[in-house]
Amino acid sequence: MDLEGAMRALRAAEEALPQAEEQAAHAARQIKADARNRVERARADLHRTMVAEFRAGARQVDLVKRTGYSRERVRQILRAAGIEAD
């Protein structure tokens, strides 16, 4: 490659960099949004499962032990489902 060709290649690479950085940033934002959505779905599934287990006879203390949630958090989840737990 001659000097002019090398300079053109460098300029082209430098000019393409901002677009590549923006594409990478957009991809990163999308990856984070997808991960947040997966967390929210998993949390909602866990809460539904906790409610179902409580209705099937599980005790609140058992849900606390199995989930690692505090008693108050378990109570909040059950209340949100219309259950007044002790």
C-alpha distances in whole Angstrom, upper triangle without the diagonal:
4,7,8,6,6,10,11,10,12,15,15,16,18,20,20,22,25,26,25,27,30,30,30,33,35,34,36,39,39,39,42,44,44,45,48,49,49,51,54,54,55,57,59,60,61,63,65,65,67,69,70,71,73,75,75,77,74,75,74,74,72,69,69,68,66,64,64,64,67,71,70,67,68,71,69,67,71,72,69,70,74,75,77,77,79
4,6,5,6,9,10,11,12,14,15,17,18,20,21,23,26,27,26,29,31,31,32,34,36,36,38,40,41,41,44,46,46,47,50,51,52,53,56,57,57,59,61,62,63,66,67,68,69,72,72,73,75,77,78,79,77,78,76,76,74,72,71,71,69,66,66,67,69,73,72,69,70,73,71,69,73,74,71,72,76,77,79,79,81
4,5,5,6,9,10,11,12,14,15,16,18,20,21,24,26,25,27,30,30,31,33,35,35,37,39,40,41,43,45,46,47,49,50,51,53,55,56,57,59,61,62,63,65,66,67,69,71,72,73,75,77,77,79,76,77,75,75,74,71,70,70,68,65,65,66,68,71,71,68,69,72,70,68,72,73,70,71,75,76,78,78,80
4,5,5,6,9,10,11,12,14,15,16,18,20,23,24,24,26,28,29,30,32,34,34,36,38,39,40,42,44,45,46,48,50,50,52,54,55,56,58,60,61,62,64,66,67,68,70,71,72,74,76,77,79,76,77,75,75,74,71,70,70,68,65,65,65,68,71,70,67,69,72,69,68,71,72,69,70,74,75,77,77,79
4,5,5,6,9,10,10,12,14,15,16,18,21,22,22,24,27,27,28,30,32,32,34,36,37,37,40,42,42,44,46,47,48,50,52,53,54,56,57,58,60,62,63,64,66,68,69,70,72,74,74,76,74,75,72,73,71,68,68,68,66,63,63,63,66,69,68,65,67,70,67,65,69,70,67,68,72,73,75,75,77
4,5,5,6,9,10,11,12,14,15,17,20,21,20,22,25,25,26,28,30,30,32,34,35,36,38,40,41,42,44,45,46,48,50,51,52,54,56,57,58,60,61,62,64,66,67,68,70,72,72,74,71,72,70,70,69,66,65,65,63,60,60,61,63,67,66,63,65,67,65,63,67,68,65,66,70,71,73,73,75
4,5,5,6,9,10,10,12,14,15,18,20,20,21,24,25,25,28,29,30,31,34,35,36,37,39,40,41,44,45,46,48,50,51,52,54,56,57,58,60,61,62,64,66,67,68,70,72,73,74,72,72,70,70,69,66,65,65,63,61,60,61,63,66,66,62,64,67,64,63,66,67,64,66,69,71,73,73,74
4,5,5,6,9,10,10,12,14,17,18,18,20,22,23,24,26,28,28,30,32,33,34,36,38,39,40,42,44,45,46,48,49,51,52,54,55,57,59,60,61,63,65,66,67,69,70,71,73,71,72,69,70,68,65,65,65,63,60,60,60,63,66,65,62,63,66,63,62,65,66,63,64,68,70,72,71,74
4,6,5,6,9,10,11,12,16,16,16,18,21,21,22,24,26,26,28,30,31,31,34,36,36,37,40,41,42,44,46,47,48,50,51,52,54,56,57,58,60,62,63,64,66,68,68,70,68,69,66,67,65,62,62,62,60,57,57,57,60,63,62,59,61,63,61,59,63,64,61,62,66,67,69,69,71
4,5,5,6,9,10,11,14,15,15,17,19,20,20,23,25,25,26,29,30,31,32,34,35,36,39,40,41,43,45,46,47,49,51,52,53,55,56,57,59,61,62,63,65,67,68,69,67,67,65,65,64,61,60,60,58,56,55,56,58,62,61,57,59,62,59,58,61,62,60,61,64,66,68,68,69
4,5,5,6,9,10,12,14,14,16,18,19,20,22,24,25,26,28,30,31,32,34,35,37,38,40,41,43,44,46,47,49,50,52,53,55,56,57,59,61,62,63,65,67,68,69,67,68,65,66,65,61,61,61,59,56,56,56,58,62,60,57,59,62,59,58,61,62,59,60,64,65,67,67,69
4,5,5,6,9,11,12,12,15,16,17,18,20,22,23,24,26,27,28,30,32,33,34,36,38,39,41,42,44,45,47,48,49,51,53,54,55,57,59,60,61,63,65,65,67,65,66,64,64,63,60,59,60,57,54,54,55,57,60,59,56,58,60,57,56,59,60,57,58,62,64,66,66,68
4,5,5,6,10,11,10,12,15,15,16,18,20,20,22,24,25,26,28,30,31,32,34,35,36,38,40,41,42,44,46,47,48,50,52,53,54,56,57,58,60,62,63,65,62,63,61,61,60,57,56,56,54,51,51,52,54,57,56,53,55,58,55,53,57,58,55,56,60,61,63,63,65
4,5,5,8,10,10,11,14,15,16,17,19,20,21,23,25,26,28,29,31,32,34,35,37,38,40,41,42,44,46,47,48,50,52,53,54,56,57,59,60,62,63,65,62,63,60,61,60,57,56,56,54,51,51,51,53,57,55,52,54,57,54,53,56,57,54,56,59,61,63,62,64
4,6,7,8,9,11,12,14,15,17,18,20,21,23,24,26,27,29,30,32,33,35,36,38,39,41,42,44,45,47,48,50,51,52,54,56,57,58,60,62,63,65,62,63,60,61,60,57,56,57,55,52,52,51,54,57,55,52,54,57,54,52,56,57,53,55,58,60,62,62,64
4,6,6,6,9,10,11,12,14,16,17,18,20,21,23,25,26,27,29,30,32,33,35,36,38,39,41,42,43,45,47,48,49,51,53,54,55,57,59,60,62,59,60,58,58,57,54,53,54,52,49,49,49,51,54,53,50,52,54,51,50,53,54,51,52,56,58,60,60,62
4,5,5,6,9,10,10,12,14,15,16,18,20,21,22,24,26,27,28,30,31,33,35,36,37,39,40,42,43,45,46,48,49,51,52,53,55,57,58,60,57,58,55,56,55,52,51,51,49,46,46,46,49,52,51,47,49,52,49,48,51,52,49,51,54,56,57,57,59
4,5,5,6,9,10,10,12,14,15,16,18,20,21,22,24,26,27,28,30,31,33,35,36,37,39,40,42,43,45,46,48,49,51,52,54,55,57,58,56,57,54,55,54,50,50,50,49,45,45,45,47,50,49,46,48,50,47,46,49,50,47,49,52,54,55,56,58
4,5,5,6,9,10,10,12,14,15,16,18,20,21,22,24,26,27,29,30,32,33,35,36,37,39,40,42,43,45,46,48,49,51,52,54,55,57,55,56,53,54,53,50,49,50,48,45,45,44,47,50,48,45,47,49,46,45,48,49,46,47,50,52,54,55,57
4,5,5,6,9,10,10,12,14,15,16,18,20,21,22,24,26,27,29,30,32,33,35,36,37,39,41,42,43,45,47,48,49,51,52,54,55,53,54,52,52,51,48,47,48,46,43,43,43,45,48,47,44,46,48,45,44,47,48,45,46,50,51,53,54,56
4,5,5,6,9,10,10,12,14,15,16,18,20,21,22,24,26,27,29,30,31,33,35,36,37,39,41,42,43,45,46,48,49,51,52,54,51,52,49,50,49,46,45,46,44,41,40,40,43,46,45,41,43,46,43,42,45,46,43,45,48,50,51,51,53
4,5,5,6,9,10,10,12,14,15,16,18,20,21,22,24,26,27,29,30,31,33,35,36,37,39,40,42,43,45,46,48,49,51,52,50,51,48,49,48,45,44,45,43,40,40,39,42,45,43,40,42,44,41,40,43,44,41,43,46,48,50,50,52
4,5,5,6,9,10,11,12,14,15,16,18,20,21,23,24,26,27,29,30,32,33,35,36,37,39,40,42,43,45,47,48,49,51,49,50,47,48,47,44,43,44,42,39,39,39,42,45,43,40,42,44,41,39,43,44,40,42,45,47,49,49,51
4,5,5,6,9,10,10,12,14,15,16,18,20,21,23,24,26,27,28,30,31,33,35,36,37,39,41,42,43,45,47,48,49,47,48,45,46,45,42,41,42,40,36,37,37,39,42,41,38,40,42,39,38,41,42,39,41,44,46,48,48,50
4,5,5,6,9,10,11,12,14,15,16,18,20,21,23,24,26,27,29,30,31,33,35,36,37,39,41,42,43,45,46,48,45,46,44,44,43,40,39,40,38,35,35,35,37,40,39,36,37,40,37,36,39,40,37,39,42,43,45,45,47
4,5,5,6,9,10,11,12,14,15,16,18,20,21,23,24,26,27,29,30,32,33,35,36,38,39,40,42,43,45,47,44,45,43,44,43,39,39,40,38,35,35,34,37,40,38,35,37,39,36,34,38,39,35,37,40,42,44,44,47
4,5,5,6,9,10,10,12,14,15,16,18,20,21,22,24,26,27,29,30,32,33,35,36,37,39,41,42,43,45,43,44,42,42,41,38,38,38,36,33,34,33,36,39,38,34,36,38,36,34,37,38,35,36,40,41,43,44,46
4,5,5,6,9,10,11,12,14,15,17,18,20,21,22,24,26,27,29,30,31,33,35,36,37,39,41,42,43,41,42,39,40,39,36,35,36,34,31,31,31,33,36,35,32,33,36,33,32,35,36,33,35,38,40,42,41,44
4,5,5,6,9,10,11,12,14,15,16,18,20,21,23,24,26,27,29,30,31,33,35,36,37,39,40,42,40,40,38,39,38,35,34,35,33,30,30,29,32,35,33,30,32,34,31,30,33,34,31,32,36,37,39,39,42
4,5,5,6,9,10,10,12,14,15,16,18,20,21,22,24,26,27,28,30,32,33,34,36,37,39,41,39,40,37,38,37,34,34,35,32,29,30,29,32,35,34,30,31,34,31,29,32,33,30,31,35,36,39,39,41
4,5,5,6,9,10,11,12,14,15,16,18,20,21,22,24,26,27,29,30,32,33,35,36,37,39,37,38,36,36,35,32,32,32,30,27,28,27,30,33,32,29,30,33,30,28,31,33,30,31,34,36,38,38,40
4,5,5,6,9,10,11,12,14,15,16,18,20,21,22,24,26,27,29,30,31,33,35,36,37,35,36,33,34,33,30,29,30,28,25,25,25,27,30,29,26,27,30,27,26,29,30,27,29,32,34,35,35,37
4,5,5,6,9,10,11,12,14,15,16,18,20,21,23,24,26,27,29,30,32,33,34,36,34,35,33,34,33,29,29,30,28,25,26,25,27,30,29,25,27,29,26,24,27,28,25,27,30,32,34,34,36
4,5,5,6,9,10,11,12,14,15,16,18,20,21,22,24,26,27,28,30,32,33,35,33,34,32,33,32,28,28,30,27,24,25,25,28,30,29,25,26,29,26,24,27,28,25,26,30,31,34,34,36
4,5,5,6,9,10,11,12,14,15,16,18,20,21,22,24,26,27,28,30,31,33,31,32,29,30,29,26,26,26,24,21,22,22,25,27,27,23,24,27,25,22,26,27,24,25,29,30,32,32,34
4,5,5,6,9,10,10,12,14,15,16,18,20,21,23,24,26,27,29,30,32,29,30,28,29,28,24,24,25,23,20,21,20,23,25,24,20,22,24,22,20,23,24,21,23,26,27,29,29,32
4,5,5,6,9,10,11,12,14,15,16,18,20,21,22,24,26,27,28,30,28,29,27,29,28,24,25,26,24,20,22,21,24,26,25,21,22,24,21,19,22,23,20,21,25,26,29,29,31
4,5,5,6,8,10,10,12,14,15,16,18,20,21,22,24,26,27,29,26,28,26,27,26,22,23,24,21,18,20,19,23,25,24,21,21,24,22,19,22,24,21,21,25,26,28,28,31
4,5,5,6,9,10,10,12,14,15,16,18,20,21,22,24,25,27,24,25,23,24,23,20,20,21,19,15,17,16,19,22,21,17,18,21,19,16,19,21,19,19,23,24,26,26,28
4,5,5,6,9,10,11,12,14,15,17,18,20,21,23,24,26,24,25,22,24,23,19,20,22,19,16,18,16,19,21,20,16,17,19,17,14,17,19,16,17,20,21,24,24,26
4,5,5,6,9,10,11,12,14,15,16,18,20,21,22,24,23,24,22,24,23,19,20,22,19,16,19,17,21,22,22,18,18,20,18,15,17,19,16,16,20,21,24,24,27
4,5,5,6,9,10,10,12,14,15,16,18,20,21,23,20,22,20,22,20,16,18,19,16,13,15,15,18,20,20,16,16,19,17,14,17,19,17,17,20,21,23,23,25
4,5,5,6,9,10,10,12,14,15,16,18,20,21,19,20,18,19,18,14,15,17,15,11,13,12,15,17,16,13,13,15,14,11,14,16,14,14,18,18,20,20,22
4,5,5,6,9,10,11,12,14,15,17,18,20,18,20,18,20,19,15,17,19,16,13,16,14,17,18,17,14,13,15,13,10,12,14,12,11,15,16,19,19,22
4,5,5,6,9,10,10,12,14,15,16,18,17,19,17,20,18,14,16,18,15,13,16,15,18,19,19,15,14,17,15,12,13,16,14,13,17,17,20,20,22
4,5,5,6,9,10,10,12,14,15,17,14,16,14,16,14,11,13,14,11,9,12,11,15,16,16,13,11,14,13,10,12,15,13,13,16,16,18,17,20
4,5,5,6,9,10,11,12,14,15,14,15,13,15,14,10,12,15,13,10,13,11,14,14,14,11,9,11,10,7,8,11,10,9,13,12,15,14,17
4,5,5,6,9,10,11,12,14,13,15,14,17,16,12,15,17,15,13,16,15,17,17,17,14,12,13,13,9,9,12,10,8,12,12,15,15,18
4,5,5,6,9,10,10,12,11,13,13,15,13,10,13,15,12,11,15,14,17,16,17,15,12,14,14,11,11,14,13,11,14,14,17,16,18
4,5,5,6,9,10,11,9,10,9,12,10,7,10,12,10,9,12,11,13,13,14,11,8,11,12,8,8,12,12,10,13,11,14,12,15
4,5,5,6,9,10,9,11,10,13,12,9,12,15,13,12,15,14,15,14,14,13,9,10,11,8,6,9,10,7,10,8,11,11,14
4,5,5,6,9,9,11,12,15,13,11,15,16,14,14,17,16,18,17,18,16,13,14,15,11,10,13,13,10,12,11,14,13,16
4,5,5,6,5,8,10,12,10,8,12,13,11,12,15,15,17,15,17,16,12,14,15,12,11,14,15,12,14,12,15,13,15
4,5,5,4,6,7,10,9,8,11,13,12,13,16,14,15,13,15,14,10,11,13,11,8,12,13,11,12,9,11,9,12
4,5,7,9,10,14,13,12,15,17,16,16,19,18,19,17,18,17,13,13,15,13,10,12,14,11,11,9,11,10,13
4,6,9,12,14,12,12,16,17,15,17,20,19,20,18,20,19,16,16,18,16,13,16,17,14,15,13,15,13,16
4,6,9,12,10,11,14,15,14,16,19,18,19,17,19,19,15,15,18,16,13,16,18,15,16,13,14,12,13
4,7,8,7,7,11,11,11,13,15,15,16,14,16,16,12,13,16,14,12,15,17,15,16,13,14,11,13
4,5,5,7,9,10,11,12,14,14,14,11,14,14,11,11,15,14,11,14,17,16,16,13,13,9,9
4,5,5,6,9,10,11,12,10,10,7,10,10,7,8,11,11,9,12,14,14,15,11,11,7,8
4,5,5,6,9,10,10,10,9,7,11,12,9,10,14,13,13,15,18,17,18,15,14,11,10
4,5,5,6,8,10,10,11,10,13,13,10,12,15,14,13,17,19,18,19,16,16,13,13
4,5,5,6,8,8,9,9,11,10,7,10,12,11,11,14,15,15,17,14,15,12,12
4,6,5,6,5,6,6,9,9,7,10,12,11,12,15,16,17,18,16,16,12,13
4,6,6,8,9,9,13,12,10,13,16,15,15,18,20,20,22,19,19,16,15
4,6,8,11,11,14,13,11,14,16,14,15,19,19,19,21,19,20,17,17
4,5,9,10,13,10,9,13,14,12,13,17,17,17,20,18,19,16,17
4,7,9,11,10,9,13,14,13,15,18,19,19,22,20,20,17,18
4,7,8,6,6,10,11,10,12,15,15,16,19,17,17,15,15
4,5,5,6,9,10,11,12,14,15,17,19,17,16,13,13
4,6,5,6,9,10,11,12,14,16,16,14,13,10,9
4,5,5,6,9,10,10,12,14,15,13,12,10,10
4,5,5,6,9,10,11,13,14,13,13,11,12
4,5,5,6,9,10,11,13,11,11,9,10
4,5,5,6,9,10,10,8,8,6,8
4,5,5,6,9,10,9,9,9,11
4,5,5,7,9,9,10,10,13
4,5,5,7,5,7,7,10
4,5,5,5,6,7,10
4,5,7,9,11,14
4,6,9,11,14
4,7,9,13
4,6,10
4,7
4
